[in-house]
Amino acid sequence: MLNSEMNKPIIVVEELTKIYKMETFELKALQNVTFKIYPGEFVSVMGPSGSGKSTLMNLLGCLDTPTSGRYFLDQQDVSMLKDNTLATFRNKKIGFVFQSFNLLPRLDAFQNVELPLIYAGVSRVERNEMVKKFLAKVGLEDRMHHRPNQLSGGQTQRVAIARALVNDPSIILADEPTGNLDTRSGEEIMHIFQTLNDEGKTIILVTHEHDISLHTKRILLFRDGQLVGDEKVENPVRAEDTLKDDENQKENHESEKSQLSAKN
């Protein structure tokens, strides 16, 4: 990417507000939120339940429209787009990763990753190459023809990441991607995200886990629908190092057990 493009924000949010009108009152889910995100950033969105982070992700993901304010993605004013145009724009520009994976249970890993390419009208030959490429990228080249119920939680989330990547979106939006995973699987998923970010992919990740947010490079903190904090993470935790440390500890433990068994 050219330096001039790198210097332009990929996301600009200006005074973004979302109000849900109930029968007897109005719920201000998001109030006058303003920030910018630049290409190649890895940003986490944190806050307690009801803080507005899910509403923000719906707006950033073009799944909803704001009550007021403006949202620019790749210099396009998304807040002005109509439903049909919005859907097309969303499919081209945004890759989603959800806590619940959202894979189709009757399709295998290959077919799940292939779906966005079918909708995009990509030829069968090209689809075949791209699906294999991205499943290999997340370490699942030997699980292509396994259905979701034949995969672990971590493997299922990897399929979801491959599906999010296959259309080469401008940004990845990940909503609690480690929420349903054990600690090690969560670290493996964060390792994939960090690798993608090292390669230049822009990632925005919603999490309620502070230790997960410390794997990112910037934290946006929300409370009561307002952005109350925006801080840089000086030394992000590297998931690769954590996984190596776990392996070393496991090997040392096994070695100690072997030595004890030999003595007995």
JOGI-V139784 format. One record per residue. N is the residue number from 1. OMEGA is omega in degrees with one decimal (none if undefined). NEAR is the number of other C-alpha atoms within 8 Angstrom. D_FIRST is the distance of its C-alpha to the first C-alpha in Angstrom with 2 decimals. Layout:
# JOGI-V139784
n=N omega=OMEGA near=NEAR d_first=D_FIRST
n=N omega=OMEGA near=NEAR d_first=D_FIRST
This chain:
# JOGI-V139784
n=1 omega=-179.9 near=4 d_first=0.00
n=2 omega=-178.8 near=5 d_first=3.83
n=3 omega=-179.8 near=6 d_first=6.56
n=4 omega=177.7 near=6 d_first=8.43
n=5 omega=179.4 near=7 d_first=6.56
n=6 omega=-177.0 near=10 d_first=6.68
n=7 omega=177.5 near=8 d_first=10.25
n=8 omega=178.1 near=8 d_first=11.24
n=9 omega=176.8 near=11 d_first=12.97
n=10 omega=176.6 near=12 d_first=12.29
n=11 omega=172.4 near=12 d_first=16.08
n=12 omega=178.2 near=13 d_first=18.81
n=13 omega=-176.8 near=13 d_first=22.38
n=14 omega=174.8 near=11 d_first=25.24
n=15 omega=-175.6 near=11 d_first=28.85
n=16 omega=-178.0 near=16 d_first=28.44
n=17 omega=174.8 near=14 d_first=31.92
n=18 omega=179.7 near=13 d_first=33.41
n=19 omega=176.0 near=11 d_first=37.19
n=20 omega=-178.6 near=8 d_first=39.15
n=21 omega=176.8 near=7 d_first=42.57
n=22 omega=-178.0 near=7 d_first=45.37
n=23 omega=-173.9 near=4 d_first=48.98
n=24 omega=-179.4 near=4 d_first=50.23
n=25 omega=176.2 near=6 d_first=47.21
n=26 omega=178.5 near=8 d_first=43.53
n=27 omega=178.6 near=8 d_first=41.04
n=28 omega=-176.3 near=10 d_first=38.23
n=29 omega=-179.7 near=14 d_first=35.61
n=30 omega=-173.6 near=15 d_first=32.84
n=31 omega=169.5 near=11 d_first=33.60
n=32 omega=-177.5 near=10 d_first=31.51
n=33 omega=-179.5 near=12 d_first=28.37
n=34 omega=172.9 near=10 d_first=25.55
n=35 omega=176.2 near=7 d_first=22.27
n=36 omega=174.2 near=9 d_first=18.49
n=37 omega=-175.9 near=9 d_first=15.84
n=38 omega=179.3 near=12 d_first=12.31
n=39 omega=177.8 near=12 d_first=9.22
n=40 omega=177.3 near=10 d_first=10.17
n=41 omega=173.5 near=12 d_first=13.76
n=42 omega=-170.1 near=12 d_first=16.78
n=43 omega=172.4 near=12 d_first=19.57
n=44 omega=178.0 near=14 d_first=23.15
n=45 omega=-176.2 near=14 d_first=25.56
n=46 omega=176.4 near=15 d_first=29.14
n=47 omega=178.2 near=12 d_first=32.56
n=48 omega=176.3 near=8 d_first=36.01
n=49 omega=-179.4 near=5 d_first=37.14
n=50 omega=-176.6 near=9 d_first=37.27
n=51 omega=179.7 near=12 d_first=34.75
n=52 omega=-176.3 near=15 d_first=32.47
n=53 omega=178.1 near=13 d_first=29.58
n=54 omega=176.0 near=7 d_first=30.24
n=55 omega=178.1 near=10 d_first=30.55
n=56 omega=-178.7 near=9 d_first=27.20
n=57 omega=177.1 near=11 d_first=25.57
n=58 omega=178.8 near=10 d_first=27.39
n=59 omega=178.6 near=11 d_first=26.06
n=60 omega=-179.5 near=8 d_first=22.41
n=61 omega=179.6 near=11 d_first=22.87
n=62 omega=176.0 near=11 d_first=24.39
n=63 omega=179.9 near=7 d_first=27.65
n=64 omega=179.1 near=7 d_first=29.55
n=65 omega=-177.0 near=8 d_first=29.51
n=66 omega=173.0 near=12 d_first=30.30
n=67 omega=175.1 near=8 d_first=33.69
n=68 omega=-176.3 near=8 d_first=32.18
n=69 omega=-175.4 near=12 d_first=29.05
n=70 omega=179.5 near=13 d_first=25.59
n=71 omega=178.1 near=13 d_first=22.49
n=72 omega=173.6 near=13 d_first=19.14
n=73 omega=-175.4 near=10 d_first=16.42
n=74 omega=177.6 near=8 d_first=13.27
n=75 omega=176.3 near=7 d_first=15.51
n=76 omega=178.1 near=6 d_first=18.28
n=77 omega=-175.2 near=10 d_first=21.62
n=78 omega=-176.1 near=11 d_first=22.52
n=79 omega=-179.0 near=10 d_first=25.89
n=80 omega=-176.1 near=5 d_first=27.08
n=81 omega=174.7 near=8 d_first=26.46
n=82 omega=-170.9 near=6 d_first=29.55
n=83 omega=-176.6 near=6 d_first=30.13
n=84 omega=178.5 near=6 d_first=29.35
n=85 omega=-180.0 near=8 d_first=26.14
n=86 omega=-179.8 near=11 d_first=25.20
n=87 omega=178.8 near=9 d_first=25.79
n=88 omega=179.5 near=8 d_first=23.65
n=89 omega=179.9 near=8 d_first=20.74
n=90 omega=-177.4 near=10 d_first=21.31
n=91 omega=-178.6 near=8 d_first=21.38
n=92 omega=-167.6 near=9 d_first=18.04
n=93 omega=-169.0 near=10 d_first=16.07
n=94 omega=172.0 near=13 d_first=17.97
n=95 omega=-176.4 near=15 d_first=19.13
n=96 omega=170.4 near=11 d_first=22.44
n=97 omega=-174.3 near=14 d_first=24.27
n=98 omega=177.6 near=11 d_first=27.83
n=99 omega=-175.9 near=11 d_first=30.57
n=100 omega=173.8 near=6 d_first=32.91
n=101 omega=178.5 near=10 d_first=30.46
n=102 omega=173.1 near=6 d_first=31.49
n=103 omega=175.7 near=7 d_first=31.79
n=104 omega=-170.9 near=7 d_first=34.40
n=105 omega=-176.9 near=8 d_first=37.30
n=106 omega=179.8 near=5 d_first=38.65
n=107 omega=176.4 near=10 d_first=35.43
n=108 omega=-176.0 near=12 d_first=34.31
n=109 omega=-179.6 near=13 d_first=30.90
n=110 omega=-176.1 near=12 d_first=29.69
n=111 omega=177.7 near=8 d_first=30.95
n=112 omega=179.8 near=12 d_first=29.51
n=113 omega=-177.4 near=15 d_first=25.95
n=114 omega=-172.4 near=13 d_first=26.62
n=115 omega=-179.4 near=8 d_first=27.72
n=116 omega=179.5 near=10 d_first=24.48
n=117 omega=176.2 near=12 d_first=23.81
n=118 omega=179.5 near=10 d_first=27.38
n=119 omega=-178.7 near=7 d_first=26.98
n=120 omega=177.5 near=6 d_first=23.85
n=121 omega=179.6 near=6 d_first=25.98
n=122 omega=-177.8 near=9 d_first=24.25
n=123 omega=-177.7 near=7 d_first=26.73
n=124 omega=-178.7 near=6 d_first=28.78
n=125 omega=-179.4 near=6 d_first=27.61
n=126 omega=177.3 near=8 d_first=23.91
n=127 omega=-178.2 near=12 d_first=24.79
n=128 omega=-179.6 near=9 d_first=26.73
n=129 omega=-175.8 near=8 d_first=23.95
n=130 omega=179.9 near=9 d_first=21.36
n=131 omega=178.9 near=13 d_first=23.98
n=132 omega=-179.8 near=11 d_first=25.05
n=133 omega=-174.3 near=8 d_first=21.56
n=134 omega=172.9 near=12 d_first=20.91
n=135 omega=175.4 near=14 d_first=24.50
n=136 omega=-178.8 near=9 d_first=24.23
n=137 omega=178.9 near=8 d_first=21.11
n=138 omega=173.2 near=11 d_first=23.37
n=139 omega=-177.0 near=8 d_first=26.32
n=140 omega=-179.8 near=12 d_first=28.43
n=141 omega=178.8 near=8 d_first=28.72
n=142 omega=179.9 near=5 d_first=32.47
n=143 omega=-173.3 near=7 d_first=32.86
n=144 omega=-172.8 near=11 d_first=31.48
n=145 omega=173.4 near=7 d_first=34.88
n=146 omega=175.2 near=9 d_first=36.00
n=147 omega=-178.3 near=11 d_first=36.53
n=148 omega=-179.0 near=13 d_first=35.58
n=149 omega=176.2 near=6 d_first=39.18
n=150 omega=-178.7 near=6 d_first=38.98
n=151 omega=173.6 near=10 d_first=36.02
n=152 omega=178.7 near=8 d_first=35.99
n=153 omega=179.2 near=9 d_first=34.32
n=154 omega=178.7 near=12 d_first=31.44
n=155 omega=178.7 near=9 d_first=31.02
n=156 omega=178.5 near=11 d_first=31.19
n=157 omega=176.4 near=12 d_first=28.41
n=158 omega=176.2 near=12 d_first=26.25
n=159 omega=179.9 near=14 d_first=26.95
n=160 omega=178.1 near=14 d_first=25.89
n=161 omega=177.7 near=11 d_first=22.53
n=162 omega=178.3 near=14 d_first=22.06
n=163 omega=179.4 near=14 d_first=23.06
n=164 omega=-175.1 near=14 d_first=20.56
n=165 omega=-163.2 near=11 d_first=17.66
n=166 omega=178.1 near=14 d_first=18.93
n=167 omega=-178.5 near=10 d_first=17.54
n=168 omega=-177.7 near=8 d_first=13.92
n=169 omega=177.0 near=12 d_first=14.22
n=170 omega=-179.7 near=10 d_first=11.93
n=171 omega=170.8 near=11 d_first=14.29
n=172 omega=173.6 near=15 d_first=17.19
n=173 omega=-177.5 near=13 d_first=20.48
n=174 omega=-176.4 near=13 d_first=23.06
n=175 omega=-179.2 near=12 d_first=26.59
n=176 omega=-173.2 near=11 d_first=28.82
n=177 omega=178.9 near=16 d_first=27.43
n=178 omega=-172.5 near=10 d_first=29.78
n=179 omega=-178.6 near=8 d_first=32.73
n=180 omega=-173.5 near=8 d_first=34.75
n=181 omega=172.6 near=9 d_first=34.11
n=182 omega=-172.5 near=7 d_first=36.06
n=183 omega=-177.3 near=6 d_first=34.71
n=184 omega=178.6 near=7 d_first=33.58
n=185 omega=176.9 near=11 d_first=31.91
n=186 omega=177.7 near=12 d_first=30.12
n=187 omega=179.1 near=12 d_first=28.84
n=188 omega=177.5 near=12 d_first=27.68
n=189 omega=178.5 near=13 d_first=25.69
n=190 omega=175.5 near=11 d_first=24.14
n=191 omega=178.0 near=11 d_first=23.29
n=192 omega=179.5 near=9 d_first=21.35
n=193 omega=-179.9 near=9 d_first=19.47
n=194 omega=176.7 near=12 d_first=18.77
n=195 omega=177.9 near=8 d_first=17.55
n=196 omega=178.9 near=9 d_first=15.14
n=197 omega=176.0 near=13 d_first=13.96
n=198 omega=179.5 near=8 d_first=13.74
n=199 omega=174.9 near=6 d_first=11.33
n=200 omega=-178.2 near=8 d_first=9.02
n=201 omega=177.0 near=13 d_first=11.07
n=202 omega=-175.2 near=13 d_first=12.49
n=203 omega=173.9 near=14 d_first=16.27
n=204 omega=-170.6 near=12 d_first=19.30
n=205 omega=173.9 near=13 d_first=22.60
n=206 omega=177.2 near=14 d_first=26.11
n=207 omega=171.9 near=15 d_first=28.78
n=208 omega=-177.8 near=8 d_first=32.24
n=209 omega=-176.3 near=7 d_first=32.21
n=210 omega=-179.0 near=8 d_first=31.54
n=211 omega=175.5 near=6 d_first=31.06
n=212 omega=-179.7 near=9 d_first=28.24
n=213 omega=-179.6 near=12 d_first=26.52
n=214 omega=172.5 near=10 d_first=26.70
n=215 omega=-178.1 near=12 d_first=24.24
n=216 omega=-175.3 near=14 d_first=21.51
n=217 omega=-177.3 near=14 d_first=20.02
n=218 omega=-178.6 near=12 d_first=21.40
n=219 omega=171.1 near=15 d_first=24.50
n=220 omega=-176.4 near=13 d_first=25.45
n=221 omega=-178.7 near=11 d_first=29.24
n=222 omega=174.5 near=16 d_first=31.19
n=223 omega=178.2 near=12 d_first=34.93
n=224 omega=175.5 near=9 d_first=37.08
n=225 omega=-178.0 near=13 d_first=34.22
n=226 omega=173.9 near=12 d_first=32.80
n=227 omega=-174.7 near=11 d_first=29.88
n=228 omega=178.8 near=8 d_first=31.92
n=229 omega=178.3 near=8 d_first=29.50
n=230 omega=-173.1 near=9 d_first=25.89
n=231 omega=176.8 near=7 d_first=25.57
n=232 omega=174.5 near=7 d_first=23.20
n=233 omega=-171.8 near=10 d_first=24.15
n=234 omega=-178.4 near=5 d_first=24.64
n=235 omega=-178.3 near=5 d_first=25.09
n=236 omega=174.7 near=9 d_first=23.99
n=237 omega=178.4 near=8 d_first=26.30
n=238 omega=-177.7 near=9 d_first=24.82
n=239 omega=179.7 near=12 d_first=26.20
n=240 omega=179.2 near=9 d_first=26.17
n=241 omega=179.2 near=7 d_first=28.57
n=242 omega=179.6 near=10 d_first=30.74
n=243 omega=177.7 near=11 d_first=31.10
n=244 omega=178.0 near=8 d_first=32.05
n=245 omega=178.4 near=8 d_first=34.56
n=246 omega=179.2 near=8 d_first=36.07
n=247 omega=179.5 near=8 d_first=36.47
n=248 omega=178.4 near=8 d_first=38.13
n=249 omega=178.8 near=8 d_first=40.46
n=250 omega=179.4 near=8 d_first=41.37
n=251 omega=178.5 near=8 d_first=42.14
n=252 omega=179.2 near=8 d_first=44.23
n=253 omega=178.9 near=8 d_first=46.10
n=254 omega=179.0 near=8 d_first=46.89
n=255 omega=179.0 near=8 d_first=48.04
n=256 omega=177.9 near=8 d_first=50.35
n=257 omega=179.4 near=8 d_first=51.80
n=258 omega=-180.0 near=8 d_first=52.49
n=259 omega=177.8 near=8 d_first=54.24
n=260 omega=179.6 near=8 d_first=56.37
n=261 omega=179.9 near=7 d_first=57.31
n=262 omega=179.7 near=6 d_first=58.32
n=263 omega=-178.4 near=5 d_first=60.55
n=264 omega=none near=4 d_first=62.25
